[in-house]
Amino acid sequence: MNPAPSSPPPSSTMVALRLHLEEAAAAMDATFRQAAASASIGRHGNTAAGFYTVTGALLLGGRESHPLLLEAAAEALACLVGRHDVSDRPYATGELYLTNDPSCDAAGVEDLVLVTPIVRDGRLVAFAALTASHPGLGRATLAPVDHLRREGLILPWMRVGHLGRVHDETATLLAVNSDNPAEFREDLAVQLHSLGLGRGALEEALERFGDDCLRELAEVAAAGARRAMQRILGKLETEEIVGRAAPFTARICREAPLPWVHIEALAETRNHGVTPALARAAVRAALREVVAVESPTLSVLGGLADVVAIKGIAGPSSPSQPTGEARFVGAQMVADAVRAAFANALPHLTHAPDAACLLLDLRGQRDDGTQYRARLGLPGGLGASVLGDGLTHGTSTFSPYRTHGVEDIERALPVRVLRLQILPDSAGPGQYHGGSGACLELQLLEGRTEVDLLVPGRAIGMRGGMRGGDARALHVTLRSGTREIRGPARVTVRLEPGDRLVLESAGGGGWGIPFQRSIMRLEEDLVRGIVGPEQSRNRYGLVLKPGGLEKDDHLTYRVRHYLLSTLAVEDIIAGEELLD
């Protein structure tokens, strides 16, 4: 690939416009999250505020926006633009459109996309959009595929009034479908208010910088993204790089004039639940993460849709595939495959895969007849990188759930939290190990409850690193004993008083050959309980003296020297396939 031609830096006007819109998008996210009543929005931050071009492509997004929802909204907007062009009806400023329909390229039924067009002198110039996850719209989307509940409300793209004047029947329909109508109406009102802030910021920008400023910013963003991709791909020694994260394979080719990414899924695993639109969104989100390492401005600017072609990926073969939170697990695997493609050639740009969050939906009834419903998340470990170990019990970018406090759980639900702790030996071994997972043990005190569980698979290692520990759930009953559920799985369990549910999240993937980990770091890991004596010997080659945590210097040196001297280059490149 020829080196990218030099181009003049953006003008001061474009810099001022970018900063203006960046602050506006950040304010939309912050306002929405601070005022929302739902934990999915206020606590977990499942929102994405952005500004989009007339074709639906992302122009600029919020610094704290959910990266997948941000790109998925672009796919949904492109669908809206295509349908609107066919109808030949002009847009009007202040109109409000919404959808949560996966067939309209939305991320899933839980994710409500609100959009308002910006029109100047009868000409469409941009869109402001705000996406948020409302779990009540999905209604048990973690349930097994063969018993998937169809209670969720799916709305295709529709015009529902104007900002501040939403059709009452639409708002009522959405609210009635949720578990807490009053809470949903509050969240919808805040979402509309925050979207109004974005519309006002766009109108102000057009007044300050002129009617063509957004088109010029889109050109600057595309030029910057093209330059960044050419600079990164120009460092490759081959024309094509390949990354694998089962069940997906990503092929990235630097052909001129337009590089392309091809995503393939194993034929026998078509139940991954990822639509073509969501796969494209996941690829762009992963590429944005990669290019932002060397060009931080591109972490918020769009432009990737114009400079990278995305091919492949067939949709789910069955109409009963998950359409809510479960779909993000497949999207994360697509992104992991893209990251894996860069790991060997340009390791500083990426990291080992993060463990997906273990999720559970609880629906039950207390002894006094009152009903309850809640969603809990148990994050796993994050992937390690060439820069260091992964974060323990962290939140991945695609599923940013955080564990509720023990007091919050016991106050809201008729359960007792018996245990919440970091899991030893769950981190993926490597020169830099992945983050550790966590263990949460619940006991039902009264009534009956059904629990839908989404148990993710293991996070792979990179550059010789090994997989993180398994995610699993244990259903412990007095009557039937213990039932173990290992990921990846999506099951429903029924709890009776006294039953216990033990949840263990997965560890993050490791980075680099484990035998090359510093002895000093390993000794710290042993003291902190991150690594146990058995794993320190079998995975890291650190041999301890009997009855304590003191290392045997002679045996450790001999074991490590032998293990490293017998490794072939193919072992190091293949990583976990030969080492795990």
N, C-alpha and C positions, 0 to 999 in steps of 0.2 A: 504494500500500500504506500502510495506517495505521501510524503509529509503534508500535514495540513497547511494550506496557504495562510500566510499571516493576514490578519484583518485588524482594522482599527478597533481600539477598545470602545465600549459603549459610551455614548455621550453622557454628560452630566444630567441631561433631562431623563434619559432612560434609567440611570442609576436612581434618581429621585423618584421616578415612577415605580420602579421595582420596590424600593424601600417603603413607599406609601402603601402599595398593595400588600406587601409582606406583613406590615403591621396591621393592616385591616383584616387579613385572613387570620392572623394570630388572635386578634381581638374577637373575631367571630367564634373561634374555638373556645377561648377562655370564658367569654360571656355565657356561652351555652353550657359549658361544663360546671361553672360555678353556680348557675341558677337552676340546673336540672335536678329533678327529684329522683330519677332513675339511677341506680348504681352503675348500670352499664355505661351511662354517659358521664355522670358526675365523678364516679370513683375510678372506672376503668378507662375512660377517655376514648370510647368508640365513636369518634366523630371525625369528619373531614370537611374542612372549609376550603373552597378553591374558586378560582376564576378561570373561565374556559373560553376558547375562541368560538367563532361562528360555526365551525365544523364540529365542535364538541371536544376538541383536543385540549389538554390541560395547558393553561397559560402560567399559572402560579398557584401554589398551595400553601397551607399553613405550616409553620415550623413544627408544630406538635400534632399535626393531623395524622390520622391512621393512614399509612402509606398505601395499603391495598384498597381501602374505601375511596381514597383520593383518585386512584387510577381507574377503579371500577366505575366511578361516577362519569368519567370521560367516555367509557364504553356505552353507558346508558344514554348519555347526552347525544352521542353520535347516532344512536337508534332513534331518539326523539327528533333530531334534525332531519334524518332520512324520511321519517313518517310525515313530518310537518311539510317537507318540500312537496310530497305527493299531494297533500291536501290543498296546497296553494293558498293557505290562509295566512295573512301577515301576523307577525308577533306584535304585541303591544307592551310597552313598558309597564312594569308592575304586575303583569300576569304571573300566576303561580301554577307550576306544573309539579306533579309528583308521581313516583312509581316505587314499587318494591318487587317488581315482577322479573324473575330471572330470564324469562323469555324475551324481555326488553333489555337484556344485558345488564340488569342490576346485579349486585353482588349476591343477594339472597333475600328471602321474605322478611327477615328481621331488619333489613337495612333500608330505611326510608330516605329516598333522594328527593329533596325539595330544590326547585330551580326557578329562577326568575330571569327573563331576558332583559337586556339593556338595548333600547332602540333610540336612535338619534335621527331626526328628520326622515322618519319612515324606513330607516336602514338598521338592520340588526348589527350590533358591534361586538357584543360579548354576552356571556351568561355568568351569573353568580349562583353558586350551588352550595348546599350544606347537607351532608349525609350523616345519619346517625343510626345506631343500632338500637332498636326497640324490641327486646326479647318477647314481649307480649304479642307482637304481630306474628311471630313464628310458631308459637304454640307447640312445644315439645319437639323441636327439630333435632334433638339429640337421640330420639327414639330409634330403635332398629329399623333398617330399611324395609324389612318385610312386614313390620307393624307400624309404619310411619303414620302418625296422626295427621289428619287432613283438616285440622281446625284452623290453620293459619289463613289470614286474609291476604289475597294477592290482587294488587291493583296495577293494571297496565298504565302506560303514560296517559295522563288525563289533565285537563285544565280544571282547576278547582277554585277559581276565583282570582282575587288579587291579594297582595300582601296586606294583612290586616282585615281582609274580608273573605275568609275562606268559606266555601259553601258549607252551610251548617250540617247538611245531611252527610257530607263526606267526613267531616270531623266527628260526627256522632257515630258513624259506621266504624271508623278507626278506633274510637274510644271504647265502644261496646265490645269490640273483639279482644281488647286487652284485659288483663287480670284486674288492673286498678284504673278504671276509666278516669277518675279525677286526676290521678298522677300523670296519666298519658296526656290529658288535655293541657296540663301545666307544661309538660315537656314540649308538646307541639307548639304552644304559644311562645315558649322561649326559643325554639328552633326558628319560628317565623320572625321573631324579633332580631335574632342574630343574623338571619339571612337579610333582613332589612338593613343591618349595619353594612353588610357587604355591598348591597345595591347602592347605598349612599356613598360608600367609598369609591365605587366605580364612577358614579355620576360626578363626584368631586374631581376625580382624576381627569375625566373628559373635559371638564371646565378649565382645569389648570393647564393641561398639557395638549389639548386639542383632540379632535375627533379621530385622528389617525394614530394616536399614541399607542393604543393597544395592539394594533396591527404591527407597528414598528417594534414593540416589545416582543411580540411573537417571533418576528424575524431575528431579533437579537438572541432570543432564547434558543431558536433552532440552530443559529450559527454557533453559539457556544456549545450546545450539545454535540453538534457535528465535529467541532474542533476537539472536544474532550474525547469522543469516541475514537477519532482518528489517531490521537496521541497515544491512547491506551492500546488500541489494536495494532498500532505501528511498532510496538515493542515486542510483539509475538514473533517467534521464529518460524511458525507454520501458518498456513492460510486458514486453518480450521482448528478449533479447540473443542473438546468434548468433556462434558461433566455428567455424572450420574448420581441420582438420589432416588432410589426405588420408590415408585415404579416409573420414574421419568428419566429421560435422557435429553440433555440440551446440547445442541451443536451450534456453535457460533462461528460464522465465516466472515472474514473481512473483505469480501469482494467489493470492488468499486462498481458503480458509485455509491451503492447503498449496502452496508453490512446487514446480515440477516441472522436471526436466531430461529432455530427449528426445534420444536418440542415434540418428543415422541413419548407415548405411554405403552407399556407392555400390553399386548392384545388380551392377555388373560386377566388384566386388572382394570377393565373399563368401568368399574364401579368406584372410581376415585372421586366422583362427584364434582369435577371441575368442568365448567362450561368453557367453550373457546374464549369467550369474553373475559372470564375471570383468569384464565391462563395468560392471556395477553397482558392483563393488568398486573399479574404477579411478575411476569418477565420485566415489564417496565419498572416496577417497584424495585426489583433486584438490581437492574442496571443503574437506576438512579442512586442506589446505595453505593454501587461500585464507583461510578464517575464522581460522586460527591467527595470521595477520599482525596482526589487531586484537584477537584474544582468545587469547593464548598457551596458556591452560589447555586449550583444545579440541584442542591438538596431541596430547593423550593421552586425553582423555575422549571417550566415544561420544556418542550422541544424534542423530546426523545421520540415521540410518535412520528416525527417528520424525518428522522435520520436513521432509524433502525426498522427493518421489516421483520415481522414475526409470523412464522409459518407453523403448520402442523397442528397437533392437538385436536382430536375428535371429542365431541361432547359425550356425556353419559349415555349409555345404551338404554337405560331404563328410565321412564318418567318418574319413578319413585325414589330417585336419588335425593340425598339430603340437600335442602335449599337454605339452610341457616348456618349457624356457627360451625357445624361439621364440615362445611365446604371449605373453610379456611385452612383446615389441615392439609387438604390436597393442594391448595394454592401455595402453602408454605413449602411443600415438597417440590413444586415447580421452581420456586425461587431458589431452593437449595441446589437444584441441578444447575442453575445458571451460575451460582456462586462457585460450585465445584469445578466448573469449566475454567474459571480464572485462578483456582487455588494453586495449581502446579506451576503455571507460567508467571503469574503476578501475585504472589501470596500476600503482599501488603495491602491488596485491595479488598480482601474478603476475610471470611472467618468460617469456622466449622458450623454446621447446622445447630440451631437452637432446638431444644426440646419443646414440643407443642404442649399447650396447657391441658391438663386433665379437667374436664368439665362435668358437672352434674346438675340436672334439673330435679328439684324435689317438689312433689305435689302430694298433699296429705290432708288429714282431718284430725283435729284434737279431740279429746274425750268430751269437751263441751260443745262439739259440733262445729266450731269455727274451722274454716279451711285456710290453707296457706299454700304459697307457691314461691319458690326462690331458685336462683341460679348461683352456684358457687363454683369458683375456679381454684385450682391448685397448680400454680406455675411450676415448671421444671427448671433445669439449669440451662444457661446460655452457652453457645459454642465458644471454644477457645480460638485464638488466632496467633499469628506470629508475634503479636505484641504482648501476649500474656494469657493467663487463665480466664475461663469464662465466669460470668457472674453466677453465684449460687442463688437458686430459688428466685430467678429473675423473670421478667416479662418480655416475651418475644414481640417483635414489631407487629406481626400479623394478628396476634391474639393477646392483647395487652391486659389480661385479667390479673388482678392482684388478690391475694388471699384475704378474706375478711378477718377482722379481729375475733378472737375467741369469744369475748363478751358480746360482740355484735351477733355472732351466729347463735349463741345460746339465748339471747334476748328475742330474736326473731323466730326461732324454730324450737319445737319441743325435743331438742337433742342435747346431749352433754358431749363436750369435746374432751376426750380422754387423752389425746396426744397430738402435739404439733411440733415436729422436730425435723432437722436436716438429716437426710439419709446418708449414712456412710457408704463408701464404695459405689455410689451411683454415678459419679462423675466419669466421663469418658477418659480413659488413660491416654497420656501423651506427654511430649516434652512440656507442653502446656495443657493441663487437663481442663475438661469442660466444667461448667458449674454443676453443683450437686442438686439433686431433686429434694423433695420434702415429703413427709408422711403426715397425714391427717387422719385421726381415728374418731369416728362419731358413734354414739349410741342413742337409739331412739328411746324416749322416755314414756311416751303415751301415744294412743291412737294408731293409725295406719298410714303408711306413706308409700308412694311409688317413686323410684329414683331412675331417671334416664342417665346413663353414663356414656361419656365419650372418652375412651381410653386411647391415647395416641401411641404410635409406634416409637421405636428407638431412633435417636439422632445419630447419624453416621459420623465417623471421624474423617479427617483430611490430612494429607501429607504424612501418612504413617500413623496418625492418631487412631484411636479405637472408638467404638460406639459407646454412647452413654448407657446407663442402666435402664432396664425395662420399666415402663409404666404399668401399673397393675392395680387391681382392686380386689379386696377380700371381703366376702359377705359371710359373716360369722353368726350362726344361729344355734340356739340350744337344741332345736328339734332336728335339724338336718346337717349339722356340722359346718364345715368351712368350704366355701366355693371360691375358687380363684379365677379371676378374669384378667388375662394378659392382653396388652395392646398389640396391634391395633384392633379395637373392638368397639361396638356400639350396642349396648344391651340395656335392658330394663330389669331392675330387681325390686322386690317388694319387701318392705321391712315391717316387722311387728315389734311391740314393746320388748326391750331387752336385746334386740338384734344390734350387732355392731357392723360398721362399714369402715374398713381400713383402706385408705387411698394412698398410693405412692406414685408421685410424678417422676418422669424420666429425667435422666441427667443429660447435660449437653455433650456434644461431640468433642473429642480430643484433637489436638494439633501436634504433629511431629512424633518421632519415635519415642515411646515411653522410656526406653533405657537411657535416653539422653537427658532426662530430667535431672536437675540439680539435686545432689544429695541433701543439701541444706534445705531446699524447698520440700523435699520428701519428709524430712524429719519434722518440719513444721506441720505438714499435712497429717502426720501420724499423731502429733500432740493434739491437734485440733479435731481429730476424729473424722477427717475427710476421707482418709485412706486407712484401711485396716492392715494388720500384719500380713494376712494372706495375700491381699492384692499387691502390697508393697513388694512381696517376694516374687509372685507369679507374673505380674505385669511390669514392674519397674526394676526387678533384679536387686532390690534392697533386702538383704538377709539380716534378720534380727537375732540377737542372742536369746536363748530360751528364758521365758518368764518375765520379759520386759520389753521396752521400746528402744533399747540400746542396740546400735547396729554392729554387726560382725564385720569389721573392716576387711579382713582377709577374704572371707567368702563373698562379700559384696563385690570386691574388686574382681575376683576370678569369674563370678557369674556374669557381671556386666561386660567384662572384656570378651568373654566367650560369646555372649549373645550378640554383641555389636560386630564382632569379627566374622560371625557366620551369616550375617544379613547380606543378601545380594541387593543390587540396585533395584531389581524388580520388586523385591519385598518392600523396600522403602516407598516406591511409587505406588504399589498396589495398596499398601496400608492395611486396612482392616481385613481385607479378603484373605490375607495370609497370616496376619498377626493375631486376629481375633478368633 
